[in-house]
Amino acid sequence: MKDDDIKKDYEIGVDSIKTRYLPKAMDLLKQIEDFSPDLADVIVRQGMHEIWQNKTPSLSMREKELMVLASIITDNTVQFEVALHTENCLLQGVSKAEIIEMLVLLTLYVGQPKILNCLDAVKQAFINYDHHQKK
């Protein structure tokens, strides 16, 4: 792949982040780029562009975000990601009621402690989203 193609694909990935995440995600991306351009490339060009857009065209962004959120809640190790992808679900048109129902359903499969552990992150994401909508 040519350097120009890599740069173009990276920019497409950045544009995807801008449209799918709250504005604070760009601050996080800058921190990742400053820390390691290679890590940023994996996340942005390969993740956001190649996988999210090119390799999964049959799934809507809404469906992808719901799947990712359920996976992150099931893993139950990164609360920051729970909040981030809860916000993304809301941005993609998933309602708060749907997210809450997903938590109820997941309780049967991953257990009450994991669901309770993620509640603060989900609640904070609801607050962040509401604040963003008021702007």
Residue pairs with C-beta under 8 A, 6 or more apart in sequence:
1 9
6 41
6 45
9 45
9 49
9 50
10 41
10 44
10 45
10 49
12 48
12 49
12 53
13 43
13 44
13 45
13 47
13 48
13 49
14 29
14 44
14 48
16 48
16 49
16 52
16 53
17 25
17 26
17 29
17 44
17 48
18 26
20 61
20 65
20 88
20 91
20 92
21 84
21 87
21 88
21 91
22 87
22 91
22 128
22 129
22 132
23 132
25 84
29 40
29 43
29 44
32 39
32 40
32 43
33 40
52 61
52 64
56 64
59 67
60 92
61 92
62 89
62 92
62 93
62 94
65 85
65 88
65 89
65 92
65 94
66 89
66 94
66 98
66 102
68 85
68 88
69 82
69 85
69 86
69 88
69 89
69 99
69 102
70 102
70 106
72 78
72 81
72 82
72 85
73 82
73 102
73 103
73 106
73 110
73 114
73 115
73 118
74 106
74 109
74 110
74 114
76 110
76 114
76 117
76 118
79 117
79 118
79 120
79 121
80 121
82 118
82 121
82 122
82 125
83 121
83 122
83 124
83 125
83 128
84 125
86 99
86 121
86 122
86 125
86 126
86 129
87 125
87 128
87 129
87 132
89 98
89 99
90 96
90 99
90 125
90 126
90 129
91 129
96 126
99 122
103 115
103 118
103 119
103 122
106 114
106 115
107 115
